């Protein structure tokens, strides 16, 4: 699925990226592959926050690692400022990686417990031999002030800091090389709600003050709604819906997106709410797709969903989804989907009288 801004505005372009992890059976020499990411395309503009959401196992982190250069895509390209992130030339790859920095979920696992905060933040500058030692220490002081750490914290060790302070240290270290893109993988999920708000406000100020682009990976939709400009919804390695925050949150079209939004707890405890049930668990994308990857769990699935791979459908400018049922219910079906899909009636191809509707006949329990 393609989602994004104009190419001349994009700082990051992901083009048809797939990532497969190979494995071998214990009793067989035949190799089997797990498709963690399948044919994903999108772009990110400067000072834009693009969120990737989905359940655990949907491929969010793998995609983020491909963007940051920690993993090499099996297929497709990741372009940063029109340069291939995964190209072979070590010197140029190192230069690109300075401009793309990760922020990980658990700061305790990404900070060296033997190093004080000052050295942790200074490490990227030391490794790249940027400036004199005095200049590096001055920059560390500036970074600590920017992320809201007191000056005395420089001599502290990670175990002497709170979870929010540890994440601020990780963000300061990520900013040390003046990146243009942050890949933030669940950066607030391990924090208390009050601390989450502070870190989110920090990301917002970094975007506004520094013009940083942010790829924000999360399963918390309320956090995504607060911070992001656009949203990609992933399921089993594929982007099943994409659009602006308003489009995805107020006008969702894919059943999986609807289920995710329906699972958000109500703020009013007196409001009784039964979320949309999803049976089973998320699975990897099959090696050969014969239908929609969400069909087995979808409460709106019809017979055609198990035999026809859904293509992209534009529901509004910038709002796309891959769903046969949603596409069939549109007032105007795009030319690529102009033919009626078996088992799914629509306005242009109504069912003959006397036949049951697809929503009655083909629904999966």
C-alpha angles and dihedrals in degrees: 000000000000120000132160153070133304113300093240090056097045123102090182128036122183111193122194093320118184129175124195125184114207126219138174128221117241093234098033134058091210112113119232124196133211114213103216095168124021126195099322121174129176142127138223126211126211114282090011126128114212116185128207114203136179144109124298107284096030093115100255098130094042090054090048091051090052090052094049093047096247089118129034113228117242088220136002132035138269111210123194113186088342093305124115110246092205098047117137101239104103097204095053092042090055090050091053093048090057087063095047114058130177128223110198132214100245113040091191090066094045097049122077106240091209095058128078118235094257093058093045092055091042095050097089090051091049093047092051093039094233116171130332122304091259091051091049093051091048090052091049089054090050092049093048090053091048094054093043102255119144116240094245089061089076091080095045126099124231094257089058092059133077121247092259092050091049090054090049088055090051091050092048090052090050090053095049094093094046096247124194096209130041120198102204112190110196090320096172104031093097093050134088116261094252091050091046090061091052093050091046090052088050091054089049092052091048090053092048099041101036101027090237120174112220130200101200117197116195146140092207106094095189089059091047092051091053098050112023136087097195134017134212115197112207129197125175092344097312132101102237098177136012137175145110119316090256093050096048098040100039101030108028115171106177114082091227092055089048091052092050092050091044090056093062107111116246115252090220109072091200091061111095111217131175110195122224107273120239114191123211128006135285114274134192121271110270120246090241115030117214098171144347112328090221096050096100092058101030117114090203098047120134131192094271091058091072095052106032125064107222118235128209119286126191110225095173135347104301093001114110137163139173106227129123094203094049092045092051091053094056118110090232122029116208119250092256089060099036093118115082114257112230111254095016119090120201140175094271095043108035121185119255115260115271096034123109120246121256091243089059099038105036105034116130112226 
